[in-house]
Amino acid sequence: MSDSPPPLDPEELATELERAFGGSERERSVVARQARDLAESGKPEADRGEPLTVEEVVRQMGDAPEGSGVADRWNWWLGSLEVAYGGYREFQVTRF
């Protein structure tokens, strides 16, 4: 039995993003898919020592500037990760 958290569920993330930040369904869906792809890449775990979880994504996105949309919040956080570690640009949302 593994102690690791379950893989990031994009549907659960989309629901939590709606609860926390609103935004359109399409925008939340694109961000959730990008988050799933990022989690599956293993990069956050390799860089930060912990796997990516729904709770972590929502918490980190909550630090973005007030009034930011869902995709802007996601890109803001990934921009921080890009500066700190590199290799996160490909997971940013460019359109939805």
Backbone as a printed PyTorch tensor [residue, N CA C, xyz], in Angstrom:
tensor([[[  0.8410,  -1.1820,   0.0000],
         [  0.0000,   0.0000,   0.0000],
         [  0.8860,   1.2450,   0.0000]],

        [[  0.5520,   2.1860,  -0.8740],
         [  1.3540,   3.3890,  -1.0330],
         [  0.8260,   4.5270,  -0.1690]],

        [[  1.7540,   5.3430,   0.3430],
         [  1.3630,   6.5160,   1.1200],
         [  1.2080,   7.7530,   0.2460]],

        [[  1.4910,   7.6200,  -1.0610],
         [  1.4030,   8.7840,  -1.9320],
         [ -0.0540,   9.1580,  -2.1900]],

        [[ -0.3060,  10.4570,  -2.3750],
         [ -1.6700,  10.8990,  -2.6320],
         [ -2.1580,  10.3760,  -3.9760]],

        [[ -3.4650,  10.3110,  -4.1610],
         [ -3.9810,   9.8510,  -5.4440],
         [ -3.5910,  10.8260,  -6.5470]],

        [[ -3.5800,  10.3430,  -7.7950],
         [ -3.2320,  11.2520,  -8.8890],
         [ -4.2240,  12.4120,  -8.9610]],

        [[ -3.7570,  13.5040,  -9.5140],
         [ -4.6020,  14.6820,  -9.6420],
         [ -5.7750,  14.3740, -10.5790]],

        [[ -6.9830,  14.5710, -10.0940],
         [ -8.2060,  14.3180, -10.8660],
         [ -8.6550,  15.6360, -11.4920]],

        [[ -8.6230,  15.7540, -12.8420],
         [ -8.9730,  17.0250, -13.4630],
         [-10.4270,  17.4360, -13.2250]],

        [[-11.3320,  16.4930, -13.1070],
         [-12.7300,  16.8400, -12.8360],
         [-12.8810,  17.4250, -11.4360]],

        [[-12.2070,  16.8260, -10.4690],
         [-12.2370,  17.3650,  -9.1100],
         [-11.6170,  18.7620,  -9.0740]],

        [[-10.5100,  18.9210,  -9.7910],
         [ -9.8620,  20.2340,  -9.8280],
         [-10.7840,  21.2700, -10.4610]],

        [[-11.4300,  20.9360, -11.5790],
         [-12.3400,  21.8860, -12.2300],
         [-13.4510,  22.3130, -11.2810]],

        [[-13.9690,  21.3780, -10.4950],
         [-15.0120,  21.6960,  -9.5140],
         [-14.4740,  22.6460,  -8.4490]],

        [[-13.2870,  22.3640,  -7.9440],
         [-12.6970,  23.2170,  -6.9100],
         [-12.3180,  24.5920,  -7.4580]],

        [[-11.8920,  24.6430,  -8.7120],
         [-11.5850,  25.9280,  -9.3280],
         [-12.8460,  26.7770,  -9.4530]],

        [[-13.9520,  26.1450,  -9.8190],
         [-15.2170,  26.8860,  -9.9050],
         [-15.6020,  27.4390,  -8.5360]],

        [[-15.4870,  26.6000,  -7.5380],
         [-15.8310,  27.0140,  -6.1740],
         [-14.9560,  28.1850,  -5.7060]],

        [[-13.6780,  28.1140,  -6.0120],
         [-12.7430,  29.1200,  -5.5080],
         [-12.6930,  30.3970,  -6.3530]],

        [[-12.7900,  30.2430,  -7.6880],
         [-12.4930,  31.3860,  -8.5560],
         [-13.5500,  31.6900,  -9.6160]],

        [[-14.5410,  30.8270,  -9.7810],
         [-15.5380,  31.0540, -10.8270],
         [-14.9450,  30.7910, -12.1970]],

        [[-15.1810,  31.7030, -13.1240],
         [-14.6690,  31.5450, -14.4820],
         [-15.5560,  30.6390, -15.3130]],

        [[-15.2520,  30.5640, -16.5900],
         [-16.0550,  29.7410, -17.4960],
         [-15.6820,  28.2690, -17.3740]],

        [[-16.6120,  27.4320, -17.7550],
         [-16.3600,  25.9860, -17.7250],
         [-15.1870,  25.6270, -18.6270]],

        [[-15.1430,  26.2320, -19.7900],
         [-14.0560,  25.9420, -20.7430],
         [-12.6900,  26.3230, -20.1530]],

        [[-12.6290,  27.4940, -19.5300],
         [-11.3660,  27.9520, -18.9290],
         [-10.9250,  26.9970, -17.8190]],

        [[-11.8480,  26.6300, -16.9420],
         [-11.5150,  25.7020, -15.8530],
         [-11.0790,  24.3510, -16.3940]],

        [[-11.7370,  23.8880, -17.4330],
         [-11.4140,  22.5900, -18.0280],
         [-10.0050,  22.5790, -18.6170]],

        [[ -9.6450,  23.6500, -19.3130],
         [ -8.3060,  23.7300, -19.9040],
         [ -7.2420,  23.7560, -18.8080]],

        [[ -7.4630,  24.5500, -17.7700],
         [ -6.5070,  24.6100, -16.6670],
         [ -6.3990,  23.2450, -15.9910]],

        [[ -7.5180,  22.5830, -15.7860],
         [ -7.5030,  21.2660, -15.1310],
         [ -6.7380,  20.2460, -15.9720]],

        [[ -6.8900,  20.2890, -17.2810],
         [ -6.1420,  19.3640, -18.1480],
         [ -4.6440,  19.6650, -18.1020]],

        [[ -4.2920,  20.9410, -18.1090],
         [ -2.8780,  21.3090, -18.0230],
         [ -2.2910,  20.8610, -16.6820]],

        [[ -3.0730,  21.0050, -15.6220],
         [ -2.6150,  20.5760, -14.2970],
         [ -2.4220,  19.0640, -14.2660]],

        [[ -3.3510,  18.3310, -14.8780],
         [ -3.1970,  16.8760, -14.9440],
         [ -1.9220,  16.5100, -15.6970]],

        [[ -1.7040,  17.1510, -16.8460],
         [ -0.5020,  16.8670, -17.6280],
         [  0.7630,  17.1970, -16.8370]],

        [[  0.7360,  18.3140, -16.1250],
         [  1.8820,  18.6830, -15.2940],
         [  2.1020,  17.6460, -14.1980]],

        [[  1.0370,  17.2400, -13.5300],
         [  1.1610,  16.2340, -12.4650],
         [  1.7270,  14.9310, -13.0160]],

        [[  1.2210,  14.5200, -14.1800],
         [  1.6840,  13.2680, -14.7850],
         [  3.1290,  13.3410, -15.2410]],

        [[  3.6240,  14.5450, -15.5100],
         [  5.0170,  14.7000, -15.9420],
         [  5.9950,  14.3730, -14.8110]],

        [[  5.5250,  14.4920, -13.5640],
         [  6.3960,  14.2500, -12.4110],
         [  7.2980,  15.4240, -12.0710]],

        [[  7.2370,  16.4790, -12.8600],
         [  8.1260,  17.6290, -12.6520],
         [  7.9290,  18.3010, -11.2960]],

        [[  6.6850,  18.5790, -10.8750],
         [  6.5290,  19.2230,  -9.5640],
         [  7.1080,  18.3860,  -8.4230]],

        [[  6.9210,  17.0920,  -8.5120],
         [  7.4490,  16.2140,  -7.4650],
         [  8.9740,  16.2250,  -7.4780]],

        [[  9.5550,  16.1950,  -8.6740],
         [ 11.0180,  16.2160,  -8.7770],
         [ 11.5850,  17.5440,  -8.2760]],

        [[ 10.9080,  18.6470,  -8.6160],
         [ 11.4150,  19.9700,  -8.2460],
         [ 11.1160,  20.3420,  -6.8020]],

        [[  9.9290,  20.0010,  -6.3320],
         [  9.4700,  20.4940,  -5.0350],
         [  9.3830,  19.4070,  -3.9660]],

        [[  9.5730,  18.1590,  -4.3710],
         [  9.5840,  17.0720,  -3.3980],
         [  8.2110,  16.5310,  -3.0320]],

        [[  7.1690,  17.0350,  -3.6780],
         [  5.8130,  16.5770,  -3.3960],
         [  5.0310,  16.4970,  -4.7000]],

        [[  4.1490,  15.4990,  -4.8230],
         [  3.3210,  15.4310,  -6.0280],
         [  2.3010,  16.5610,  -6.0360]],

        [[  1.8400,  16.9060,  -7.2070],
         [  0.8400,  17.9510,  -7.3630],
         [ -0.5290,  17.4210,  -6.9550]],

        [[ -1.2440,  18.1780,  -6.1350],
         [ -2.5830,  17.7860,  -5.6960],
         [ -3.5690,  18.9070,  -6.0080]],

        [[ -4.8480,  18.5670,  -5.9960],
         [ -5.9010,  19.5500,  -6.2100],
         [ -5.7810,  20.6740,  -5.1830]],

        [[ -5.6010,  20.3080,  -3.9350],
         [ -5.5160,  21.3030,  -2.8650],
         [ -4.3470,  22.2550,  -3.0790]],

        [[ -3.2020,  21.7130,  -3.4920],
         [ -2.0180,  22.5450,  -3.7180],
         [ -2.2460,  23.5180,  -4.8690]],

        [[ -2.8420,  23.0370,  -5.9530],
         [ -3.0940,  23.9030,  -7.1070],
         [ -3.9950,  25.0680,  -6.7040]],

        [[ -5.1070,  24.7650,  -6.0340],
         [ -6.0520,  25.8150,  -5.6390],
         [ -5.3920,  26.7910,  -4.6640]],

        [[ -4.6410,  26.2680,  -3.7140],
         [ -3.9630,  27.1300,  -2.7380],
         [ -2.9730,  28.0700,  -3.4210]],

        [[ -2.1630,  27.5250,  -4.3030],
         [ -1.1610,  28.3430,  -4.9900],
         [ -1.8110,  29.3720,  -5.9040]],

        [[ -2.8690,  28.9770,  -6.6020],
         [ -3.5590,  29.9120,  -7.4860],
         [ -4.2380,  31.0250,  -6.6920]],

        [[ -4.5790,  30.7390,  -5.4490],
         [ -5.2010,  31.7390,  -4.5910],
         [ -4.2790,  32.8950,  -4.2510]],

        [[ -2.9740,  32.7160,  -4.4410],
         [ -2.0150,  33.7750,  -4.1640],
         [ -1.8620,  34.7720,  -5.3200]],

        [[ -2.4900,  34.4720,  -6.4530],
         [ -2.3950,  35.3650,  -7.6170],
         [ -3.0900,  36.6970,  -7.3130]],

        [[ -2.7670,  37.7190,  -8.0680],
         [ -3.4000,  39.0250,  -7.8410],
         [ -4.9280,  38.9440,  -7.8740]],

        [[ -5.5480,  39.6730,  -6.9720],
         [ -7.0100,  39.7190,  -6.8650],
         [ -7.6190,  40.1290,  -8.2030]],

        [[ -8.7060,  39.4790,  -8.5480],
         [ -9.4010,  39.8020,  -9.7840],
         [ -8.8930,  39.0450, -10.9990]],

        [[ -7.8670,  38.2250, -10.8290],
         [ -7.3410,  37.4330, -11.9400],
         [ -8.3050,  36.3150, -12.2920]],

        [[ -8.4010,  36.0050, -13.5750],
         [ -9.1990,  34.8760, -14.0290],
         [ -8.4910,  33.5610, -13.7280]],

        [[ -9.1780,  32.4730, -13.9830],
         [ -8.6330,  31.1450, -13.6780],
         [ -7.3360,  30.8910, -14.4540]],

        [[ -7.3570,  31.1130, -15.7620],
         [ -6.1520,  30.8720, -16.5660],
         [ -5.0230,  31.8240, -16.1650]],

        [[ -5.3750,  33.0690, -15.8680],
         [ -4.3480,  34.0270, -15.4310],
         [ -3.7210,  33.6050, -14.1100]],

        [[ -4.5490,  33.1070, -13.2070],
         [ -4.0320,  32.6160, -11.9200],
         [ -3.0860,  31.4390, -12.1440]],

        [[ -3.4920,  30.5010, -12.9820],
         [ -2.6590,  29.3340, -13.3020],
         [ -1.3260,  29.7830, -13.9010]],

        [[ -1.4010,  30.6570, -14.8930],
         [ -0.1850,  31.1260, -15.5530],
         [  0.7020,  31.9240, -14.5990]],

        [[  0.0930,  32.6610, -13.6930],
         [  0.8550,  33.4190, -12.6990],
         [  1.6760,  32.4540, -11.8380]],

        [[  1.0280,  31.3980, -11.3650],
         [  1.7350,  30.4220, -10.5380],
         [  2.8180,  29.7090, -11.3420]],

        [[  2.4730,  29.2820, -12.5610],
         [  3.4830,  28.5920, -13.3650],
         [  4.6440,  29.5080, -13.7270]],

        [[  4.3590,  30.8030, -13.8670],
         [  5.4460,  31.7510, -14.0920],
         [  6.4220,  31.7660, -12.9270]],

        [[  5.8860,  31.6700, -11.7290],
         [  6.7470,  31.5970, -10.5360],
         [  7.5900,  30.3260, -10.5460]],

        [[  6.9570,  29.2160, -10.9150],
         [  7.6850,  27.9490, -10.9840],
         [  8.7290,  27.9770, -12.0950]],

        [[  8.4100,  28.6460, -13.1900],
         [  9.3570,  28.7780, -14.3030],
         [ 10.6020,  29.5310, -13.8520]],

        [[ 10.4120,  30.6040, -13.1070],
         [ 11.5490,  31.3870, -12.6030],
         [ 12.3770,  30.5490, -11.6290]],

        [[ 11.6950,  29.8180, -10.7560],
         [ 12.3990,  29.0470,  -9.7250],
         [ 13.0990,  27.8100, -10.2790]],

        [[ 12.4410,  27.0910, -11.2000],
         [ 12.9620,  25.7880, -11.6190],
         [ 13.1880,  25.6480, -13.1220]],

        [[ 12.4530,  26.3980, -13.9240],
         [ 12.4930,  26.2290, -15.3750],
         [ 11.6770,  25.0280, -15.8160]],

        [[ 11.2360,  25.0650, -17.0520],
         [ 10.5340,  23.9230, -17.6360],
         [  9.0330,  23.8850, -17.4100]],

        [[  8.4420,  24.9960, -16.9810],
         [  6.9890,  25.0240, -16.7290],
         [  6.2190,  25.7630, -17.8110]],

        [[  6.8990,  26.4530, -18.6770],
         [  6.2340,  27.2590, -19.7050],
         [  5.3000,  26.4140, -20.5690]],

        [[  5.6980,  25.2030, -20.8860],
         [  4.8810,  24.3620, -21.7690],
         [  3.5280,  23.9930, -21.1520]],

        [[  3.3660,  24.1620, -19.8590],
         [  2.1110,  23.8170, -19.1940],
         [  1.2010,  25.0320, -18.9960]],

        [[  1.6630,  26.2130, -19.4070],
         [  0.8260,  27.4040, -19.2930],
         [ -0.3130,  27.3520, -20.3110]],

        [[ -1.3590,  28.0850, -20.0180],
         [ -2.5190,  28.1630, -20.9090],
         [ -2.3230,  29.3550, -21.8240]],

        [[ -2.3510,  29.0950, -23.1310],
         [ -2.1750,  30.1770, -24.0840],
         [ -3.5070,  30.5990, -24.7120]],

        [[ -4.4710,  29.6860, -24.7490],
         [ -5.8360,  30.0460, -25.1570],
         [ -6.7740,  28.9470, -24.7060]],

        [[ -8.0540,  29.3180, -24.6140],
         [ -9.0560,  28.3350, -24.1830],
         [-10.3580,  28.5470, -24.8960]]])
